Amino acid sequence: MFRNYTGRESPLQGNDDTMVNSLGTPSSDTVSNPFSPALRLLAIPFLVFLAWFLEIFLLAGNNHLLEHPEPAGIALYTIVGCIFTGMIIPIICIRKAFMSGAVNMFQIGFRTIRRTLLACSFTGAIGFGMILFFNPFGTDRIAFANALLLFLPTAVASVMVCWVLVGTHVQAFVRNGGAAFSITTGVVVTSILFTSATVAANPSVRQEGAIFWPVCIGVGAALFFFAVRDVFATVIAVAGSGVFARAGTIDPAYLHGTHMGIYLSSLLSIAVLVALHIWLSRNYATIEVPVRQQSAEGKK
């Protein structure tokens, strides 16, 4: 059993080896919520996805920005579509779900620093091996790095919206059906959303009839996220997979040049993700409550 705490609460160890609240207030998972579960866990996350979907289509897909990138357009797209709508708004929605007890820190993929570093190292090592043997640009690793940085803000926003927000909320809504059913539902729903977002941001994918690869990436990323439960590792997997799938759609002039504006946009998206992780870690915590306390509470 897990229990959520905010920065205003302090879980302390009691004399009977159970976790207690230092303020004597009820746990946040018992706080009543005026909204129905369907509204909190389905309607609001899907509305956020719809807003993000429209933004990435207007800012990136409509003008083929990710195929013919230019610094000013990438900066606007990163700040508005990827950071504000794709990262900050999902965190606001997740905060409400956290306070109601619908999700916890483990489920949304923001883990300890050590756990995150291990997951990222493992994922990065596999990705580097694939680059060595299957680089779509041959031996040109600079081209791969440029493509990766170009897709990085979109990958961060995709993970935050499709899996951290919608995926965990859908799982929470169907949780009573069992783990297998909730994970299957989460994988199917988030894969469809990810594929739709990929087509919206990269119209050439639809024109070339290459929908198969976004679907594969969506299913693979969903399974990876629900298995590993780490945001940063999933971002690496999604961004790297995107390069392999869409390498042929990027303007060659970009791949072999130096574009500091685009590099800074990518760095900004990662910096914001790190800042959100730190903020969540400092203000929220999920504590595993011993079975003895769970049994005692059940007798009350």
C-alpha positions in Angstrom: 0.0 0.0 0.0 1.3 3.5 -0.9 0.4 6.8 0.6 1.0 10.2 -0.8 2.3 13.2 1.1 2.7 16.9 0.3 5.4 19.3 1.4 3.0 20.4 4.2 2.9 16.9 5.7 5.8 14.9 7.2 5.6 11.1 7.3 7.3 10.0 10.5 8.0 6.6 12.0 5.7 5.8 14.9 6.5 3.6 17.9 4.7 0.7 16.3 6.9 0.8 13.1 4.1 2.4 11.0 4.1 5.6 9.1 2.2 8.5 10.8 1.3 12.0 9.7 3.1 14.6 11.8 0.2 17.1 11.4 -2.4 14.6 12.3 -4.4 15.3 9.2 -6.0 12.6 7.0 -4.0 11.2 4.1 -4.4 13.1 0.8 -5.9 10.0 -0.8 -9.0 10.3 1.4 -9.6 13.9 0.7 -12.9 14.4 -1.1 -12.8 15.7 -4.6 -15.8 17.6 -6.1 -15.2 16.2 -9.6 -16.3 12.8 -10.8 -13.6 10.2 -11.6 -14.5 10.3 -15.3 -14.0 14.1 -15.4 -10.7 14.0 -13.4 -9.2 10.9 -14.9 -10.5 11.0 -18.5 -12.0 14.2 -19.7 -9.4 16.7 -18.4 -6.3 14.6 -19.5 -7.9 14.1 -23.0 -8.7 17.8 -23.3 -5.0 18.6 -22.4 -3.9 16.2 -25.1 -6.3 17.8 -27.6 -4.9 21.3 -26.9 -1.4 20.0 -27.2 -2.3 18.1 -30.4 -3.7 21.3 -32.0 -0.6 23.3 -31.0 2.0 21.0 -32.4 0.0 20.7 -35.6 -0.2 24.5 -36.0 3.3 25.3 -34.8 5.2 22.3 -36.3 3.1 20.2 -38.6 1.4 22.9 -40.6 4.7 24.4 -41.7 6.8 21.2 -41.7 9.0 22.7 -39.0 10.6 19.4 -37.9 11.5 18.6 -41.5 12.9 22.1 -42.4 13.8 23.5 -39.0 14.6 27.1 -38.4 15.6 28.5 -34.9 12.8 31.1 -34.4 10.1 28.6 -35.2 11.7 25.8 -33.1 12.0 28.2 -30.1 8.3 29.2 -30.3 7.3 25.6 -30.8 9.4 24.4 -27.8 8.2 27.1 -25.4 4.5 27.1 -26.2 3.8 23.6 -27.5 6.4 21.5 -25.7 7.1 23.3 -22.4 3.9 25.1 -21.4 1.2 22.9 -22.8 3.3 19.7 -23.0 5.0 19.8 -19.6 3.7 22.4 -17.2 -0.1 21.9 -17.7 0.3 18.1 -17.3 2.1 18.6 -14.0 -0.8 20.8 -12.8 -3.3 18.1 -13.7 -1.0 15.4 -12.1 -0.8 17.4 -8.9 -4.6 17.2 -8.5 -4.6 13.5 -9.2 -1.8 13.1 -6.7 -3.7 14.9 -4.0 -6.7 12.7 -4.6 -4.6 9.6 -4.3 -5.4 8.5 -7.9 -1.7 8.4 -8.8 1.6 8.4 -7.0 5.2 9.3 -7.7 6.2 5.8 -8.7 3.4 5.6 -11.3 4.1 8.9 -13.0 7.8 8.0 -13.5 9.6 10.6 -11.4 11.9 8.4 -9.3 15.0 8.9 -7.2 18.1 10.4 -8.8 19.9 7.1 -8.4 17.1 5.1 -10.0 16.8 7.6 -12.8 20.5 7.6 -13.6 20.5 3.8 -13.7 17.5 3.7 -16.1 19.0 6.4 -18.3 22.4 4.7 -18.4 20.8 1.4 -19.4 18.6 3.0 -22.0 21.5 5.1 -23.4 23.8 2.2 -23.6 21.3 0.2 -25.7 20.7 3.3 -27.9 24.4 3.9 -28.4 24.8 0.2 -29.5 22.0 0.7 -32.0 23.7 3.8 -33.4 27.0 1.9 -33.9 25.3 -0.8 -35.9 22.2 0.7 -37.4 22.9 4.4 -37.8 20.5 5.7 -40.5 23.1 8.3 -41.5 25.8 5.7 -42.0 29.0 6.7 -40.1 27.9 10.3 -39.6 27.2 10.5 -35.9 27.0 14.3 -35.9 23.9 14.0 -38.2 22.3 11.6 -35.7 23.1 14.0 -32.8 21.5 16.9 -34.7 18.4 14.9 -35.5 18.2 13.7 -31.9 18.4 17.3 -30.5 15.8 18.4 -33.0 13.3 15.7 -31.8 14.1 16.0 -28.1 11.5 18.7 -27.1 8.8 16.8 -28.9 9.8 13.6 -27.2 9.7 15.2 -23.8 6.2 16.6 -24.4 5.0 13.3 -25.9 6.1 11.4 -22.8 4.6 13.9 -20.4 1.2 14.1 -22.2 0.7 10.6 -23.6 2.1 8.5 -20.8 2.7 10.5 -17.6 -0.6 12.3 -17.8 -3.1 10.3 -20.0 -1.6 6.9 -19.5 -1.5 7.0 -15.7 -4.9 8.6 -15.5 -6.5 6.0 -17.8 -4.8 3.2 -15.7 -6.2 4.8 -12.5 -9.7 4.9 -14.0 -9.7 1.2 -15.0 -7.6 0.1 -12.0 -10.5 -2.1 -10.6 -10.2 -4.4 -13.7 -6.8 -5.6 -12.6 -3.2 -4.9 -13.5 -3.2 -6.8 -16.8 -6.4 -5.0 -18.0 -5.2 -1.5 -16.9 -1.8 -1.9 -18.5 -3.3 -3.2 -21.8 -5.8 -0.4 -21.9 -3.0 2.1 -21.1 -0.8 0.7 -23.9 -3.6 0.8 -26.5 -4.9 4.3 -25.7 -1.5 5.9 -25.4 -0.2 4.3 -28.6 -3.1 5.7 -30.5 -2.5 9.2 -29.0 1.2 9.1 -29.7 0.7 8.0 -33.3 -1.8 10.8 -33.8 0.6 13.4 -32.4 3.4 12.1 -34.5 1.4 12.4 -37.7 0.3 15.9 -36.6 3.8 17.1 -36.0 5.3 15.3 -39.1 2.8 15.4 -42.0 5.3 13.6 -44.3 4.8 10.4 -42.2 1.2 10.4 -43.4 2.0 11.3 -46.9 4.6 8.5 -47.3 2.3 5.9 -45.8 4.7 5.2 -43.0 2.2 5.0 -40.1 3.5 1.6 -39.2 6.7 2.9 -37.5 5.0 5.5 -35.3 2.6 2.8 -34.1 5.5 0.5 -33.3 7.3 3.3 -31.4 4.1 4.1 -29.5 3.5 0.5 -28.5 7.2 0.0 -27.6 7.4 3.2 -25.6 4.2 2.5 -23.8 5.4 -1.0 -22.7 8.7 0.5 -21.8 7.2 3.3 -19.6 4.8 1.1 -17.8 7.6 -1.4 -17.1 10.4 1.0 -16.2 8.3 3.9 -14.8 11.0 6.5 -15.6 10.3 9.7 -17.5 13.8 10.5 -18.5 14.6 7.0 -19.8 11.4 6.9 -21.8 12.3 10.3 -23.3 15.6 8.9 -24.5 13.8 5.9 -26.0 11.2 8.0 -27.8 13.7 10.6 -29.1 16.1 7.9 -30.4 13.4 5.8 -32.0 12.1 9.0 -33.7 15.4 9.6 -35.4 15.5 6.0 -36.8 11.9 6.3 -38.0 12.0 9.8 -39.5 15.7 10.2 -40.6 14.7 10.5 -44.2 12.3 13.4 -43.6 14.8 15.9 -42.2 16.5 18.5 -44.4 20.1 17.4 -45.1 21.3 21.0 -44.7 20.2 21.0 -41.1 21.8 17.6 -40.3 25.3 18.8 -41.3 25.2 22.3 -39.9 25.5 24.0 -36.4 22.3 25.4 -35.0 22.8 26.9 -31.6 19.2 28.2 -31.3 17.8 24.7 -31.8 20.4 23.2 -29.4 19.4 25.7 -26.8 15.7 24.9 -27.3 16.5 21.2 -26.6 18.6 22.1 -23.6 15.7 24.3 -22.3 13.2 21.4 -22.5 15.4 19.1 -20.6 16.2 21.8 -18.0 12.5 22.4 -17.4 11.9 18.6 -17.1 14.7 18.4 -14.5 13.3 21.5 -12.6 9.8 19.8 -12.5 11.3 16.6 -11.2 13.1 18.6 -8.4 10.0 20.5 -7.6 7.9 17.3 -7.3 10.5 15.6 -5.3 10.7 18.5 -2.8 7.0 19.0 -2.4 5.5 15.5 -2.8 6.4 12.1 -1.6 4.9 8.6 -1.8 5.6 6.4 1.2 5.1 2.6 1.3 2.9 2.0 4.3 3.6 -1.3 6.2 0.9 -4.0 6.0 0.3 -3.7 9.7 -0.9 -0.2 9.4 -3.1 -1.1 6.5 -4.7 -3.9 8.5 -5.2 -1.6 11.5 -6.9 1.0 9.4 -9.2 -1.6 7.9 -10.4 -2.5 11.4 -11.4 1.1 12.2 
